[in-house]
């Protein structure tokens, strides 16, 4: 195989792999599932922050 063909093949494989990963994340709604697991940690942190209640 020539060098440009190898580079093109690697580029196509990389693009397809990234598409497959992002499609899987989208299809199974994994981003929101991860967010729901992390939310209690964020809430605990932001509930500790002192707030200025005056507008």
Chimera marker file (.cmm) of the C-alpha trace (Angstrom):
<marker_set name="trace">
<marker id="1" x="0.000" y="0.000" z="0.000" r="1" g="1" b="0" radius="0.5"/>
<marker id="2" x="1.143" y="3.496" z="-0.679" r="1" g="1" b="0" radius="0.5"/>
<marker id="3" x="1.711" y="5.942" z="2.128" r="1" g="1" b="0" radius="0.5"/>
<marker id="4" x="-1.185" y="8.325" z="1.226" r="1" g="1" b="0" radius="0.5"/>
<marker id="5" x="-3.567" y="5.370" z="1.063" r="1" g="1" b="0" radius="0.5"/>
<marker id="6" x="-2.449" y="4.194" z="4.515" r="1" g="1" b="0" radius="0.5"/>
<marker id="7" x="-2.952" y="7.697" z="5.934" r="1" g="1" b="0" radius="0.5"/>
<marker id="8" x="-6.416" y="7.923" z="4.374" r="1" g="1" b="0" radius="0.5"/>
<marker id="9" x="-7.350" y="4.490" z="5.713" r="1" g="1" b="0" radius="0.5"/>
<marker id="10" x="-6.168" y="5.417" z="9.222" r="1" g="1" b="0" radius="0.5"/>
<marker id="11" x="-8.080" y="8.689" z="9.047" r="1" g="1" b="0" radius="0.5"/>
<marker id="12" x="-11.279" y="6.937" z="7.952" r="1" g="1" b="0" radius="0.5"/>
<marker id="13" x="-10.870" y="4.324" z="10.679" r="1" g="1" b="0" radius="0.5"/>
<marker id="14" x="-10.381" y="7.056" z="13.284" r="1" g="1" b="0" radius="0.5"/>
<marker id="15" x="-13.428" y="9.004" z="12.114" r="1" g="1" b="0" radius="0.5"/>
<marker id="16" x="-15.575" y="5.863" z="12.068" r="1" g="1" b="0" radius="0.5"/>
<marker id="17" x="-14.380" y="4.880" z="15.549" r="1" g="1" b="0" radius="0.5"/>
<marker id="18" x="-15.196" y="8.312" z="16.966" r="1" g="1" b="0" radius="0.5"/>
<marker id="19" x="-18.616" y="8.197" z="15.315" r="1" g="1" b="0" radius="0.5"/>
<marker id="20" x="-19.300" y="4.738" z="16.773" r="1" g="1" b="0" radius="0.5"/>
<marker id="21" x="-18.346" y="5.874" z="20.276" r="1" g="1" b="0" radius="0.5"/>
<marker id="22" x="-20.439" y="9.056" z="20.146" r="1" g="1" b="0" radius="0.5"/>
<marker id="23" x="-23.396" y="7.202" z="18.621" r="1" g="1" b="0" radius="0.5"/>
<marker id="24" x="-23.266" y="4.610" z="21.411" r="1" g="1" b="0" radius="0.5"/>
<marker id="25" x="-23.209" y="7.370" z="24.029" r="1" g="1" b="0" radius="0.5"/>
<marker id="26" x="-26.200" y="9.039" z="22.337" r="1" g="1" b="0" radius="0.5"/>
<marker id="27" x="-28.183" y="5.831" z="21.750" r="1" g="1" b="0" radius="0.5"/>
<marker id="28" x="-27.955" y="4.605" z="25.335" r="1" g="1" b="0" radius="0.5"/>
<marker id="29" x="-28.260" y="8.120" z="26.842" r="1" g="1" b="0" radius="0.5"/>
<marker id="30" x="-25.010" y="7.551" z="28.740" r="1" g="1" b="0" radius="0.5"/>
<marker id="31" x="-24.266" y="11.254" z="29.144" r="1" g="1" b="0" radius="0.5"/>
<marker id="32" x="-27.397" y="11.836" z="31.224" r="1" g="1" b="0" radius="0.5"/>
<marker id="33" x="-26.869" y="8.633" z="33.195" r="1" g="1" b="0" radius="0.5"/>
<marker id="34" x="-23.376" y="9.822" z="34.122" r="1" g="1" b="0" radius="0.5"/>
<marker id="35" x="-24.739" y="13.265" z="34.995" r="1" g="1" b="0" radius="0.5"/>
<marker id="36" x="-27.357" y="11.757" z="37.309" r="1" g="1" b="0" radius="0.5"/>
<marker id="37" x="-24.612" y="9.840" z="39.147" r="1" g="1" b="0" radius="0.5"/>
<marker id="38" x="-22.454" y="12.961" z="39.561" r="1" g="1" b="0" radius="0.5"/>
<marker id="39" x="-25.298" y="15.342" z="40.503" r="1" g="1" b="0" radius="0.5"/>
<marker id="40" x="-25.356" y="14.539" z="44.265" r="1" g="1" b="0" radius="0.5"/>
<marker id="41" x="-21.655" y="15.392" z="44.497" r="1" g="1" b="0" radius="0.5"/>
<marker id="42" x="-22.241" y="18.734" z="42.774" r="1" g="1" b="0" radius="0.5"/>
<marker id="43" x="-25.296" y="19.502" z="44.910" r="1" g="1" b="0" radius="0.5"/>
<marker id="44" x="-23.382" y="18.806" z="48.114" r="1" g="1" b="0" radius="0.5"/>
<marker id="45" x="-20.601" y="21.123" z="46.970" r="1" g="1" b="0" radius="0.5"/>
<marker id="46" x="-22.845" y="23.979" z="45.835" r="1" g="1" b="0" radius="0.5"/>
<marker id="47" x="-25.092" y="23.750" z="48.893" r="1" g="1" b="0" radius="0.5"/>
<marker id="48" x="-22.038" y="24.588" z="51.052" r="1" g="1" b="0" radius="0.5"/>
<marker id="49" x="-21.339" y="27.835" z="49.199" r="1" g="1" b="0" radius="0.5"/>
<marker id="50" x="-22.277" y="30.923" z="51.130" r="1" g="1" b="0" radius="0.5"/>
<marker id="51" x="-24.718" y="33.107" z="49.259" r="1" g="1" b="0" radius="0.5"/>
<marker id="52" x="-25.457" y="36.791" z="49.372" r="1" g="1" b="0" radius="0.5"/>
<marker id="53" x="-29.226" y="36.899" z="49.700" r="1" g="1" b="0" radius="0.5"/>
<marker id="54" x="-29.559" y="40.626" z="49.079" r="1" g="1" b="0" radius="0.5"/>
<marker id="55" x="-30.499" y="41.781" z="45.622" r="1" g="1" b="0" radius="0.5"/>
<link id1="1" id2="2" r="1" g="1" b="0" radius="0.2"/>
<link id1="2" id2="3" r="1" g="1" b="0" radius="0.2"/>
<link id1="3" id2="4" r="1" g="1" b="0" radius="0.2"/>
<link id1="4" id2="5" r="1" g="1" b="0" radius="0.2"/>
<link id1="5" id2="6" r="1" g="1" b="0" radius="0.2"/>
<link id1="6" id2="7" r="1" g="1" b="0" radius="0.2"/>
<link id1="7" id2="8" r="1" g="1" b="0" radius="0.2"/>
<link id1="8" id2="9" r="1" g="1" b="0" radius="0.2"/>
<link id1="9" id2="10" r="1" g="1" b="0" radius="0.2"/>
<link id1="10" id2="11" r="1" g="1" b="0" radius="0.2"/>
<link id1="11" id2="12" r="1" g="1" b="0" radius="0.2"/>
<link id1="12" id2="13" r="1" g="1" b="0" radius="0.2"/>
<link id1="13" id2="14" r="1" g="1" b="0" radius="0.2"/>
<link id1="14" id2="15" r="1" g="1" b="0" radius="0.2"/>
<link id1="15" id2="16" r="1" g="1" b="0" radius="0.2"/>
<link id1="16" id2="17" r="1" g="1" b="0" radius="0.2"/>
<link id1="17" id2="18" r="1" g="1" b="0" radius="0.2"/>
<link id1="18" id2="19" r="1" g="1" b="0" radius="0.2"/>
<link id1="19" id2="20" r="1" g="1" b="0" radius="0.2"/>
<link id1="20" id2="21" r="1" g="1" b="0" radius="0.2"/>
<link id1="21" id2="22" r="1" g="1" b="0" radius="0.2"/>
<link id1="22" id2="23" r="1" g="1" b="0" radius="0.2"/>
<link id1="23" id2="24" r="1" g="1" b="0" radius="0.2"/>
<link id1="24" id2="25" r="1" g="1" b="0" radius="0.2"/>
<link id1="25" id2="26" r="1" g="1" b="0" radius="0.2"/>
<link id1="26" id2="27" r="1" g="1" b="0" radius="0.2"/>
<link id1="27" id2="28" r="1" g="1" b="0" radius="0.2"/>
<link id1="28" id2="29" r="1" g="1" b="0" radius="0.2"/>
<link id1="29" id2="30" r="1" g="1" b="0" radius="0.2"/>
<link id1="30" id2="31" r="1" g="1" b="0" radius="0.2"/>
<link id1="31" id2="32" r="1" g="1" b="0" radius="0.2"/>
<link id1="32" id2="33" r="1" g="1" b="0" radius="0.2"/>
<link id1="33" id2="34" r="1" g="1" b="0" radius="0.2"/>
<link id1="34" id2="35" r="1" g="1" b="0" radius="0.2"/>
<link id1="35" id2="36" r="1" g="1" b="0" radius="0.2"/>
<link id1="36" id2="37" r="1" g="1" b="0" radius="0.2"/>
<link id1="37" id2="38" r="1" g="1" b="0" radius="0.2"/>
<link id1="38" id2="39" r="1" g="1" b="0" radius="0.2"/>
<link id1="39" id2="40" r="1" g="1" b="0" radius="0.2"/>
<link id1="40" id2="41" r="1" g="1" b="0" radius="0.2"/>
<link id1="41" id2="42" r="1" g="1" b="0" radius="0.2"/>
<link id1="42" id2="43" r="1" g="1" b="0" radius="0.2"/>
<link id1="43" id2="44" r="1" g="1" b="0" radius="0.2"/>
<link id1="44" id2="45" r="1" g="1" b="0" radius="0.2"/>
<link id1="45" id2="46" r="1" g="1" b="0" radius="0.2"/>
<link id1="46" id2="47" r="1" g="1" b="0" radius="0.2"/>
<link id1="47" id2="48" r="1" g="1" b="0" radius="0.2"/>
<link id1="48" id2="49" r="1" g="1" b="0" radius="0.2"/>
<link id1="49" id2="50" r="1" g="1" b="0" radius="0.2"/>
<link id1="50" id2="51" r="1" g="1" b="0" radius="0.2"/>
<link id1="51" id2="52" r="1" g="1" b="0" radius="0.2"/>
<link id1="52" id2="53" r="1" g="1" b="0" radius="0.2"/>
<link id1="53" id2="54" r="1" g="1" b="0" radius="0.2"/>
<link id1="54" id2="55" r="1" g="1" b="0" radius="0.2"/>
</marker_set>
